[in-house]
């Protein structure tokens, strides 16, 4: 920085470039999550039709183990990846419970 309130134009350009990249990645993440939830909604209807429980703890454990490994190989904190997956799975289970209620199961 050249002064306390002025950012060097080259630094500002680099900051803008990096933030644009982050914005693109965020958009991709949102679109991927939307696709994931479309698929899990189909799973929810299938489970409801066949009177299966909304949660599958064995699958969730396998997924956590798999995603922790993927996180490690991607140099992402495995604990963060697990927290993120747990958040998503909790939302999926909530959706499956609602689908089961709506379907009268």
C-alpha positions as CSV (number, residue, x, y, z in Angstrom):
1,X,0.0,0.0,0.0
2,X,1.2,3.5,-0.8
3,X,-0.8,5.2,2.0
4,X,-3.1,4.1,4.7
5,X,-6.2,4.5,2.5
6,X,-4.9,4.1,-1.1
7,X,-4.1,0.7,-2.6
8,X,-1.5,0.4,-5.3
9,X,-3.3,-0.1,-8.6
10,X,-1.3,-3.3,-9.4
11,X,-2.3,-4.7,-6.0
12,X,-5.9,-3.7,-6.6
13,X,-5.9,-5.3,-10.0
14,X,-4.5,-8.6,-8.5
15,X,-7.0,-8.4,-5.7
16,X,-9.8,-8.0,-8.2
17,X,-8.6,-10.9,-10.3
18,X,-8.4,-13.2,-7.3
19,X,-11.8,-12.1,-6.1
20,X,-13.3,-12.7,-9.5
21,X,-11.9,-16.2,-9.4
22,X,-13.3,-16.7,-6.0
23,X,-16.7,-15.5,-7.2
24,X,-16.6,-18.0,-10.1
25,X,-15.7,-20.8,-7.8
26,X,-18.5,-19.8,-5.4
27,X,-21.0,-19.9,-8.3
28,X,-19.8,-23.4,-9.3
29,X,-20.1,-24.6,-5.7
30,X,-23.7,-23.4,-5.5
31,X,-24.6,-25.0,-8.9
32,X,-22.9,-28.3,-7.8
33,X,-24.8,-28.2,-4.5
34,X,-28.1,-27.6,-6.4
35,X,-27.4,-30.7,-8.5
36,X,-26.5,-32.7,-5.5
37,X,-29.7,-31.8,-3.7
38,X,-31.7,-32.6,-6.9
39,X,-30.2,-36.1,-6.7
40,X,-30.7,-36.5,-2.9
41,X,-34.3,-35.4,-3.4
42,X,-34.9,-38.3,-5.7
43,X,-33.3,-40.6,-3.1
44,X,-35.7,-39.1,-0.5
45,X,-38.7,-40.0,-2.7
46,X,-37.3,-43.5,-3.3
47,X,-36.8,-44.0,0.4
48,X,-40.3,-42.7,1.2
49,X,-41.9,-45.0,-1.3
50,X,-40.1,-48.0,0.1
51,X,-40.4,-47.1,3.7
52,X,-36.7,-46.7,4.2
53,X,-35.3,-44.5,7.0
54,X,-34.2,-40.9,6.1
55,X,-30.7,-41.5,7.5
56,X,-28.2,-44.1,6.5
57,X,-25.5,-44.0,9.2
58,X,-23.3,-46.7,7.5
59,X,-23.3,-44.8,4.2
60,X,-22.6,-41.5,6.0
61,X,-19.6,-43.0,7.7
62,X,-18.3,-44.4,4.4
63,X,-18.7,-40.9,2.8
64,X,-17.0,-39.2,5.7
65,X,-14.0,-41.5,5.4
66,X,-13.9,-41.1,1.6
67,X,-14.2,-37.3,1.7
68,X,-11.6,-37.0,4.4
69,X,-9.2,-38.9,2.1
70,X,-10.1,-36.7,-0.8
71,X,-9.6,-33.6,1.4
72,X,-6.2,-34.8,2.5
73,X,-5.1,-35.4,-1.1
74,X,-6.4,-32.0,-2.1
75,X,-4.6,-30.4,0.9
76,X,-7.8,-29.3,2.4
77,X,-8.3,-29.7,6.2
78,X,-10.1,-33.1,6.6
79,X,-11.9,-31.8,9.7
80,X,-13.3,-29.0,7.7
81,X,-14.4,-31.3,4.9
82,X,-16.1,-33.6,7.5
83,X,-17.9,-30.6,9.1
84,X,-19.0,-29.5,5.7
85,X,-20.3,-32.9,4.7
86,X,-22.1,-33.3,8.1
87,X,-23.9,-30.0,7.5
88,X,-25.0,-31.2,4.0
89,X,-26.0,-34.6,5.3
90,X,-28.1,-33.0,8.1
91,X,-29.9,-30.9,5.5
92,X,-30.5,-33.9,3.3
93,X,-31.9,-35.9,6.2
94,X,-34.2,-33.0,7.0
95,X,-35.4,-33.0,3.4
96,X,-35.9,-36.8,3.5
97,X,-37.9,-36.5,6.7
98,X,-40.1,-33.8,5.1
99,X,-40.6,-35.9,1.9
100,X,-41.6,-38.9,4.1
101,X,-44.1,-36.7,5.9
102,X,-45.5,-35.3,2.7
103,X,-45.8,-38.8,1.2
104,X,-47.6,-40.0,4.3
105,X,-45.0,-42.5,5.3
